[in-house]
Amino acid sequence: MCVIMQVILTDGDASTLTNMKANMEMNNLYIEDFQLVKESKNKVECKYLSWEEACESDLRDYQRDIVLGADIIYNPSCVPHLVRVLCMLLRGDDGRRESVNAATNGEIGDEVSGTTAAGGPVAYIATVIRNADTFNCFAKAAADAKLSVVDITSSAAVQFSSLHDLI
């Protein structure tokens, strides 16, 4: 069983962050005091993250093993920024870039292990291909950035009934 020590929910839109915080409250995951967040072993946080403006120092404190993205490949103009952020998040301690597993049509495969074979972080992106050109733009940008993209669509889906199953 995978034990999650920290979940960081991010978005670049203030109204989406407000909605995420409201959902956390409804699921009894809201933590009012930031000091409590720092001291808590299991924590869930909402943070603003603009792909266009993100830099290494912004992401340094994100202790990441798994990066999950849902429906984030939607606009070709955002793809270079997304890939740049993924590169920063997936850079292992030795500076190497790791892998992105692209699950299309909403499926995430059972290869979810939390790290790559080399022990670094891994990203899982669930998406519906609404526009093949946009998805191909992502695949090309990821390949150009030397990210390993593996389509795990045909794998068995992992199902969680709630966030509490993860933490």
N, C-alpha and C positions, 0 to 999 in steps of 0.2 A: 504494500500500500504506500502511496505517495503522500507525504506529509507536507503541507504547504505552510511555510512560516510567515510569508508576507504576500499580499496581493496589492498591486498598484494599478488602479483603473485610471486611464488617461484619455483625454480628448482635447482637441484644439478649439472647442466651441463651448462658451460659458453656459449656454442653456442646457447642453448635454451633460456637463458636469453637475449642474443643479439637479437634473433628473437622476443622475447616478447617485448623488447624495441622498435624495428622497427615497430611492430604491434601497439604499443601505439602511436607512432608518426603518423602512417597512420590514426589512429582514433582520432587524435588531443587530445590525453591524456598524451602526454609526458610533463614532468615537468623538466626543465633543472636544476634549482637551488634547492638544498636540503632544503634551508631555506624556499622557497616557499611551499615545501611539508609540512613542519611542521606547517605553518600558514594556509594552505588551509583547508577548512571544508570538501570538497570532494576531496579525494586524491587516486591516484593509484600509487603503487610503485612496482618495480621489485627487488627481493632480492634473493641472493644465500642462499639455505638451503640444506645442506647435511644431510639426515636422519641419516647416520652413525655417524656423528660428532655432531649433534644437542644436546644442553643441555638446562636445564631450563632457564639459564640466557640469552641464545640466543633468546628464545621465549617469554620472560617476557613482551616485549613491543608490542607483537602481541595482540591487544585488539580484541579478536575474539568472535563473536556470532555464525557465520556459517563458517565451514571449508568445502570447496569444493575440491574434488579430481576427476580428470578425467583420466581414463586409467592408474592408478598407481599401480594396482595389477598385475604385469607382471613377477616377478621373485621371487621364493621362498626364495632365499638368502637375498632379500631386505625386506621381510615381517616383521621380528622381529624389524627392524629399523623403518619401517613405523608405526607399532603398537605402538612402544615406543613414537614416535613423536605425534601420535594421542592422546595417553594417556596424554602427557604433555599439548597439546593444548585443550583437552576436560576437563581437571581438572577444576572444578568450583572453585569459590572463597573459598568455604568451604573445598576444597581438594578432593571432590568426583569426580569420573569419570562419564561422561555422555554417550551419545549414538552415534552409527554410523548407518546410514541408507544406506544400500547397494542397489543401483539401478543397475541392470544388463542390458546389451544390450542397454546402452545409455539413459535410461529413469530416470528422477528424478520426484518423485511423488509430489502431491499437498499438502503434509504435511509440506512443507517448511514454517516454522514459525520463524526460527531464534534462537529458544531456545528449550530445552526439557521441558517437563511438570514441572520439578523441577526448571526451569529458567536458567539452565546452557547452555553452548555452545553445538552445535550439528554438526556432520559431515555428509555430503552427498557424497558418492563415486559412480560415474558412471563408469561402466566397462563392457566390453564384456568378457565373460568367454571363453578364448581361450584354457585354460587347467584347467579342473575341479580340479586336484590335487593342483594347485597353489591357486585357489580360496578357496578350503577347508583348505589349510594351513593358509590362512588369517583368515578364519572364526574361526579356532581352536585357533590361536594366539590371536585374539581379545577376544574370550571367556575366555581364560586363563588369560588375562589381565583384566578381568571383565568389558569389554566394551559390552554394549548391542547392538547387531547387528540385525537390522530389515530390511528384504527384502521388498522394496516398489515397486518392478517391476510392479505389477498389478495396481498401482495407475495411475491416469491421469497425463500426462506429463505437466510440466510448461515450457512455451516457452518464450524466450526473443529475441527480434529482434536485439538488440545490447547492449553493455555494458552501453551505455547512458540511457537505460531503467532502470538500477539498481541504477545509481548515480545521 
